[in-house]
């Protein structure tokens, strides 16, 4: 069985938790994981090194466009990284993910 995973860097724990809560409450994703790390990148002609929170979201393939659109609406970054890929999961977990979602949004 396949599901979609999203990877979304966020500026801090509060932002990541707010995005996570919104997506779960709106039944766009089944669950999320938050973890902290260091990001390095060029922005405005300078090398940046920032602590960020990374959000991993699990959802159905049918929800990809809706999740991406909603993240774009609520993310605080001007240019958020909204990255997704398709993952193989065991059937029982895939069923649980789908059962958590509002299938009327498919």
C-alpha positions as CSV (number, residue, x, y, z in Angstrom):
1,X,0.0,0.0,0.0
2,X,1.2,3.5,-0.7
3,X,0.9,6.8,1.2
4,X,2.3,10.3,0.7
5,X,4.9,11.8,3.1
6,X,5.5,15.5,3.3
7,X,8.7,17.1,4.6
8,X,8.3,20.7,5.7
9,X,11.0,22.8,7.4
10,X,9.6,25.3,9.9
11,X,11.2,28.2,11.7
12,X,10.4,27.0,15.3
13,X,8.5,24.5,17.4
14,X,5.5,26.7,17.7
15,X,5.1,27.1,14.0
16,X,5.6,23.4,13.3
17,X,3.1,22.5,16.0
18,X,0.5,25.0,14.6
19,X,0.8,23.6,11.1
20,X,0.7,20.1,12.4
21,X,-2.4,20.7,14.5
22,X,-4.2,22.5,11.6
23,X,-3.5,19.7,9.2
24,X,-4.6,17.0,11.7
25,X,-7.7,18.9,12.8
26,X,-8.8,19.4,9.2
27,X,-8.2,15.7,8.6
28,X,-5.8,16.4,5.7
29,X,-3.1,14.3,7.3
30,X,-3.2,11.3,9.7
31,X,-0.2,12.2,11.8
32,X,2.9,14.2,12.0
33,X,6.4,14.0,13.5
34,X,8.4,17.0,14.6
35,X,12.2,17.1,15.0
36,X,14.8,19.7,15.4
37,X,17.9,20.2,13.2
38,X,20.3,22.7,11.6
39,X,19.7,24.0,8.1
40,X,22.3,25.7,6.0
41,X,21.5,27.7,2.8
42,X,22.1,30.8,0.9
43,X,19.5,33.6,1.4
44,X,19.8,37.2,0.4
45,X,23.4,36.7,-0.7
46,X,24.6,35.3,2.5
47,X,25.2,31.8,3.9
48,X,22.6,31.2,6.6
49,X,22.8,28.6,9.4
50,X,19.5,28.3,11.3
51,X,17.9,25.9,13.8
52,X,14.7,24.7,12.3
53,X,11.9,22.3,13.2
54,X,11.2,19.6,10.5
55,X,7.7,18.4,10.1
56,X,6.9,15.0,8.5
57,X,3.3,14.5,7.6
58,X,1.6,11.2,6.5
59,X,-1.5,11.3,4.3
60,X,-3.1,9.6,1.3
61,X,-2.0,10.2,-2.3
62,X,-5.4,11.7,-3.0
63,X,-4.7,14.4,-0.5
64,X,-1.4,15.6,-1.9
65,X,-2.7,18.8,-3.6
66,X,-5.0,19.8,-0.7
67,X,-2.2,19.4,1.8
68,X,0.3,21.3,-0.3
69,X,-2.2,24.1,-0.8
70,X,-3.1,24.3,2.9
71,X,0.6,24.4,4.0
72,X,1.2,27.2,1.5
73,X,-1.6,29.2,3.1
74,X,-0.5,28.8,6.7
75,X,3.3,28.5,6.6
76,X,5.2,31.6,7.8
77,X,8.1,31.5,5.3
78,X,7.9,33.5,2.1
79,X,9.2,30.5,0.2
80,X,8.5,27.4,2.2
81,X,9.9,24.0,1.2
82,X,7.0,21.7,0.7
83,X,8.4,18.4,-0.4
84,X,6.5,15.2,-0.8
85,X,7.2,11.6,-2.0
86,X,5.3,8.4,-2.2
87,X,6.2,5.6,0.3
88,X,5.3,2.0,0.6
89,X,3.8,1.0,3.9
90,X,2.3,-2.1,5.5
91,X,-1.4,-2.6,4.8
92,X,-2.6,-2.1,8.3
93,X,-0.8,1.2,8.7
94,X,-1.9,2.4,5.3
95,X,-5.5,1.6,6.3
96,X,-5.1,3.5,9.6
97,X,-3.8,6.6,7.7
98,X,-6.7,6.6,5.3
99,X,-9.2,6.1,8.2
100,X,-7.9,9.3,9.8
101,X,-8.6,11.5,6.8
102,X,-11.8,13.2,5.6
103,X,-12.4,11.2,2.5
104,X,-15.0,13.7,1.3
105,X,-12.0,15.9,0.5
106,X,-10.5,13.3,-1.9
